[in-house]
Amino acid sequence: MRSISVSPLISTAPFHYNSHKSFDSHNPFNPSSPSVSTSTSILTMSINLHSHAFAGNPIKLKTLKPEHPFSSSSALESLNSQLLNNTQLPSSINFKVLPFRNGRPLATSTARPNDSPSTWHLAWIGLADFKALFSNSTVELTGDLFVYLGSLDQENSVYWAIDVSSEDGLVSEFASKLLCFVEVRTLMVAADWADARAMGELAIAGHARALLGWHNVSKFCGHCGGKTVPVEAGKRKQCSNPSCKKKVYPRVDPVVIMLVIDRENDRALLSKQSRFVPRMWSCLAGFIEPGESLEEAVKRETWEETGIELGEVVYHSSQPWPVGPSNMPCQLMIGFFAYAKSFDINVDKGELEDAQWHSREDVRNALTFAEYEKAQRTAAAKVEQMCKGVERQQSLSSDFNVESGELAPMFVPGPFAIAHHLISSWVYNEGSELNKGRSSLSNL
């Protein structure tokens, strides 16, 4: 059996948790900056990351000029040359391919010493190896099947994603090399949020999943019904009908997410939905409707779901969220602090299971929830088992219920979610509570 070379994005050396490290803004994989303020407890997840989960993509930091050899157009030309003419790549350029199956990227898992949780990596396949894997396929391997993800100049590497959902034979081929296709949401929970490398790879996986998902739901022109074809190495699509040629761009679904604050009584409004795991509370959120501003969406959604009237609305930060429903390839979560003008709650049971005011102290206690770390370890073990060919039936929801000791009365989403950072910023008065609502704040 042919050996498959799996390439790491960069060094895969373990990077252990250290609450006193932040990350170099120019290279989110390297710890170098002065320390940022965090709680002394590892379980207090008020962590200032360089960027939210799924942001800070290290191979998508800039748009290259078309003449640059690693730009999307130049790279696609080189890729097609390799695929059609069966020539060899110049030794100075590395093409790396990340296969996806049903929205799941190919991954591998590495054990860590000293009882530390295992760590996952994206399984990049060299182009020559990938062509060999596809040699028995009935599908012609062309550049139109690949989606350009970006490049790293320092590695002379160009990165691509490809959907191999129709190639059932590849599953066993990869499994024999301890590689498997894993849900991005599972990788999100399994990622060590203090590991810059892991967060960078998560951002790449999310970006690739969003692009491939969009390609799958935009196969036909919404204007004339003609078939769409990829252009610019998959960065956009165009109608193939000569009389139409409508351009189609990747879809982003904007969502407002807000922490509603009662300033006078020093409390925050949190809600829960029926799909939440037990005892989890979070911020209100909702999609932006056509013809309304972000601030209007915050006020409308809050009123519709809880009957609370809002005054000031202040921007905090935003987060790409490519792990929503399959018909929404990538949501953009836009976070706000919103200050209540009324305080009587009237929950819309069609939208929420419940909504309640919570004191700052109660919310602070929720941030010390020990199961964040347990869930991470459990999900990391799940990825390791999957890569070894051992399937688990347990869901991520039950991963949060591996309890020990007294149950916490409530907890909020983990550090991979923007809701966590909105809540922790308010609890710990980061930015003096946004200068009391008169200016915007983002540590991210």
N, C-alpha and C positions, 0 to 999 in steps of 0.2 A: 504493500500500500504506500502511495506517495506521501512523503512527509509534508505537512503544512507548516509554513513559517508564520507564526503569529507575532505581530510587532506591537510593542507598547507605544503609546503616544509619545511619551518620553520616559525617563527613568521610573521604574515601578518600585523603587525602594520604599519600604513602609514609612509612613509619616504619622507618628503617634500624637494623640491629643495633647495639646498644650494650651491652656487658657490664656497664656500671656503672649501668644504669637498672633500677628496679623500678616497680611500678604502684600507683596510687592504689586503696586498698581499696574506696572508695565508687564509683569509676568505672573499671573495668578497662581502658577504652580510653585513659586519659590517663596518661602518665608524669609522676610528680610526687614520689614518695616518695624518701627518702634511698637511697643506693646499698646494695645487698646484696653479700655476699661471693661472688665467683666467681673462677675461675682466670684468670690473666692471658692464657692462650691461648684464642683463639676456638674451638679444636677440642676443648678440655676442657669437655664439656657438663655440668659440675656447676652447673646454673643454678637458682637459687631463683626460681621463678615465683610470682605471686600465687596461682595455682591450677593444678591439673593441666589438661591438654588435656581439653576437653568439660565442664569445670566453670567456674564464674565467669560464667554466662550473664547478660549485661547487661540483658536484657529480662524476666528471670524472677527478680528479686531480692526481690520481695515479693508477697503476696497482697492484692489490693485489696478493699475493702468492696463488697458487691453494688451499692450505690447510686452508686459511683464510675463516671463515664461510660466509663472505660477498663477496668473490670472485665470478666470473661468474660461474665457475664450481660447487662450493659448493652451491651457491644460487640456481642454476638450479636443483640440486639434491633435495634440500629442497622443492623447488616449486613443482616439480613432485610428491614428497611424499604427499604434501597437496592436489594436484589435483586428484591423483589416489586413494589414500587411505582415503580421506576425513577426515584426522586427523587435529587436531588443531595446529596452530603455537605455538612454544614456546613463552612465554610472553615477552622474551627479544628481539625478532626479529619482525620487522614490514615490511611486504611486501606491497608496494604501487604501484598501477597500473595507468598508464595514457593512456586512450583510445584515438585512432585517427580514424577519418573517412575521407576518401578521402584526406589524407595529412593534416587534420586539427585536432589539439589537443583539448581535452575537457577543457573548461575554465569556470571560474565564474568571476563575477564583484562585487566590493565593493564600495559603495558610500563613498566619503570623505566629511568632514565638511567644512564649510566656503567657499562654492562655488568652492572648489578645484575639478579638474577633477577626475572622478572615476578611480579606479585602478583595473586591472585584475590579476587573479591568475590561475595557472594551477590547474585543479580539479583532485587531486589524489584520487583514490578509494581503500579502504582496500581490501585485497584479499578475505576475507569472503563475503563482500558485492558484489564484482565483480562476484564471483561464483554464488551467488544468482541471480544476474541479468542475468546470462547466463543459468540459470536452464531450461528455456523453448526453448533454442536454439537447432537446429538440428546439430550444429557443436560441436564435442567433444573438450572440453577444455583441451589441453595438453600443456606441457612446450614448444613445438616447435612453438607455436603461439606467445610466449612472446619474447621480445628482451630486454636484460640486458642493463640498462643505467648507473648504478653505485650505490654508497652507501654513507651514512654519518654515520661514527662510533659513533659520539656524539649522534645521534638519534637512533642508532641500527636499521637503516632502509636500505632496499634494494629497488631500484626503477626499474620499468619495463614499457615498452610501448607495446601496442598491437593494431593491425589494426582491427577495428570492422565494416568496410565498408559494409559487407554483412548482418549485423544485424540491419535491419531497425527499429525494434521494440525498440531498445535502445534510439533512438532519442527522442521519446515522453517520455520515462521513465526519461531521463536526463532533458528534458525540464520542466517536472513537478517539478524538484528540482532547477530550474533557472540555469541550466547548459547548455552549448551549444558548438558546434564545430566551431572553429574560425580559419581562415587563419592565418598562422604564420606571413605573411607580414603585416596583419592588427594589430596583436599583437606587431610587431616591431615598427610600427608607433605610436601605442597607449602607448608604454612603456615610462616611465619617465627615460630618459637616465642618470639623476643624482641619481636615486634610485638603489642602488646596488642589492637589492632583485629582482627588476623587471628585471634587466639586467641578473642576474643569472638564473632566470626562463626562460627568452628568450633564453639563451644559451642551456638550457636543451631541450626546445621545438625544437630548430633548430637541435640539435644533434639527437633527436628521429625521427624527420621528415626525416632527411637525411638517417638514418639507415632503417626505414620502406620503404622509397622510393626506396632504393637500393634493398631491399628484393623483392619488387614488380616487378622490372625490371631485376632480375637475377634468374628467376625461372627455367631456363634451362641452361645446360652446353654449353658454346660457343665452346668447343672442340669436343664433341661427340653428343650433343643434348639431353643427358639424364637429368632427373629431378634432381635439386639440393635440398639438405636438409640443414637446419641450424645446425651448430655445435657451441660449445663454447657459448651457450646461445644467439645465433644470432649474435655474433661478426664476424663470417665468415660463408661461406657455402661450401658445398662439393658435387661433383657429386655422385649420388647414383649408377651409373654404376660400378659394381665391377672391370671391366677391365680398368676403367678410374680414378675415385676417384680424379679428379682434384680439387684443392683448389681454392676457389673464395673469394676475399677480397673486402670490401666496396670500392665503386668507388668514386674517388675525381677528379674533373676536374679543373686543374690549369689555372688561368687567370692572365695575367699581367695587371696592371692598373697604369698609369703613368701621372704625372703632368709634362708637357713639359715646360721648362723655357728658356726665352731669358734673359740671365744674364746681357748683356750690356744695354738693354733698360728697364730692370726691369718690365717684363711683363710675363704672362703665357698663354699658349694655352689651351683654353677650347672648347669643342664641344657639339653639341646637336643632338639627334636622333629624328626621327618622333614620336617615342613612348613616348618621354618625355612629361611631363606636360608643359603648356606654360611658357616661360621665364626661364626654368631651363637649366643650362649648367653644364657640368661635365668634368671629365678627360677622356682621351682616354683609351681604354681597348681592349683586345683581347686574344683569347685562344692560349696557347703554342702548337706548332706543334712538332711532333716527331723529334728527332734529333737536336733540337736547345736549346741553353742555355736561361736562363731568360733574360739576357741582349740582346741577339740576337732577342728574341721575342719582346721586347720593341722597338727596332730599326726597325724591320720589320713592325710591326703593325702601328707605327707612319708614316713610309714612305708610306705604302699602303693606309692609310686613309687620309693623309694630304699632302704628298709630302715633309715633313720636314725631313732633315737629322740630326741625333743626334750624339753627342760626348759622354761625360761621362754619365753613368747610375748608380745611387746610390740607394741602398735599403733603404726603410723606415720602413715598417711593413707589416703584412699579416692579413687576416680576412677570416674565414670560412663564406660561403654565401649559406645557404641551401634553399633559396627562389627564385632560378632561375627556368628555365623551368622544367617541371615534368620529362623529360627524362634525366635530369642532377641532380641527387639527392643532390649533394653538390659540389659547386664550391669553390675553394680556391683562394681568391683575393690576389695577391702578389704586394704590392705597391712600386713604385719607383719615384724618381725625375730624370728627364732626361734633359740634357742641349743641346739646339739646336745649330747646326752648320750652318744651312740655315734657312731662315725666310719667304720665299714666300710660301703661302698656296695654295695647289691644292687639293680640297676636292673630295674624292670619293663619289659621290652621291648615290651609291649603298649601302654604309656603313653609311654615316652620312648625316644629313640635312644641317649642317653648322659647321664650325670651324673658330675661330677668336682669335687673340691676345687680351688680356685684361690687362690693367694696374693694378698694385698692389692696387691702391686706388679703382678702380672699383670693384675688387674682394673683397676687405675689406668691401665695402658697401653691396655686395651680401651676405656676411656672417651675416649681421644684419637683414636678412629677417624675418619679424614678423610671417609669416605663419608657421614656424616650430612649434611654440607653439600652433597655431590654429589647425594645422593638428593633433597634438598629442591629444588635447582636443576633436576634432571631432571624431577621431578614437576611443578614450576611451569611448565616448558617444555611438558610434556605437556598441562596444562590450557589453556595459551595456544594450542597447536596444535588441540586439540579445539574451542575456541571459534571458531577460524578455519575449522573444517570439515575439518581434517587429522587423520585417525585413525591412531594408532600401534598396532602389534601388540605392542610390547615390554611386558612386565609389570613391575610394581613390584619383583618379586624380582630381575629382571635390572638394574633401575635401581641396585641396590646393588653390582653387579659392574662398574661403570664405573671400573675401577681405574687407578691410576697409580703407578709405582714398586713398591716391595716390598709384598707382601700382608701385612696385619696378621694375626697368628695367630688372633685372636679379636676379636669386638666384642659389645656388648650393645645392646638396643633403644634407639632414639633418645629425646630428651627429651619426645616426645609420649606416652610410656608410663610408667606408674607404676613398672614394673620398673627403669627408668633411675634414678629418684629414690631408690628403695630402695638400689640398688647404689651410687650416688654418695654418698649420705648416710653409708653405712658406710665407703667408701673414704676420704672426707675428714673422718671423725670429727665430722660435724656434730652438735652436741648432746652431744659427748663420748661418742659411741656410746650414745646414749639413756641417759646416766647409768648406763652399765654394766647396762642392762636393768631398772632399777628405776622408770623413769617413761616415759611416752609422749612422742613428739616429732613435731611436724609443722611444717615451714616453709611449708606449702601451704594 
